Each structure stands twice: as C-alpha cells, then as structure tokens.
C-alpha cells in the first residue's frame, strides 16, 4: 500500500515519517484491499494543549475510510486515528 504524508506549513522530520509509515504498514495485515493511505498533519491555533491534528484517509474499493483526531503530539493523534481506522476496517470486512 502506498502511504502519502502531507503537512500544512511545516516539514515533518524523518522520525515522524518513519513512525507513520511503520504504523500504516500494520494496516496491510488487516486488509489487502486498501490501495493507498493519506495522512495529513496540521497544527491548530491557538498554540497550546491538544493542538496537533492528524487526518487519515484509507482508500478502499467502493468506500474510503476517514478519521480525524486531535492530541498533544502527532504520534498520539496518528495512533488514535489508526486505532479508529482498524475498527472501521473490521466493520467494512463484515459488511
């Protein structure tokens, strides 16, 4: 599965990109139907607690799965998104 990481007004460091790629790679084990995954990262204003936003869209035939989460760090937000996507994948498989 192809993973695309987009950021708004900042450059994600290699450590964050590696973290995201490793987490998204685990989704491959859950479904072989996903064609690509887009991760969009942005910082919400005002600066403060829970201002990191992650949006994850998993492209599947027929339906795309989409989740948005807000947290203190991008790693936490991405992890929460992928946990929610896993639940959606299970529902998709059982539908």
N, C-alpha and C positions, 0 to 999 in steps of 0.2 A: 504494500500500500504506500502511496506517495504522501508524504507529510509536508505541508506548506506552513511556515511560521511567518505571520505578519505582525508588525508592531506599529504603533502610532507615536510618532515624534520622539522615538528613541531607538537605539540599536541593542538588541538582545545579545548578551555575551555568550560565548561558546558553552559555558557550563549550563546555562538555562536552556539553550537549544538542545544540548545533549540530554538533559533531564526530560524535556518534552518528547524528543524522539524515542527515548527508552520507554516512556510511559505509553506512548501511542503504539509502539511496536507490540505491546501486550494485547492490544485490541485485535491484532491479526489472529491471535489464537482463538478468539471468541467467535469471529465471523470471517469467512473467506469472500463475502460478497461486497465488502467495502472497497471502493475504488480509490478514494483519497480522503485525507483528513486535513482540514484547515484550522489552524489555531491563530486567533487574533488576540493580541495583548495590548492593553492601554491603561493609562493612569488616569483616574478620575480626579476631578477637582472638587473640593479643595484638598490640598495635601494633608494627609492625616491617616487615621486608622482605617483599615479596610478600604483602601483606595486603589487597589490593583484589581483589574478586571480581566478575566480570561473568557473568551468565547470559543467554543469548539463545534465545528460542523463536520459530521461524518457523512460522506456521500455514499448512499446505498441505492441500488436499482429500485426505482419506484418512490422511495421516500428518503429524505435527508434527515439525519438526527442532529439536533441542535441544542446546546446548553450554554448558559451564561452564568458565571459565578464571580463573586467579589470576595476578596480576602486581604489579609495583611501582606502576603507575598505572592508573587506569580506562581511559585511552585505549589503553594497551598491551593490557589484558585484553579490551576490546571488539574491537580489531583482530584479536587471536588468535581470538576467538570467531567473528568474521565470516569469517576465512580458513577455519576448520573448517566453518562452515555452507556455504561455497562448494563444498567437497569433497562435502558431503552432498547439495547440490543436484545436482551432476553425477551422483552415484550414483542419485538419485531420478529424474532425467531418463532415465537409461539402463536403469532397471528396467522 
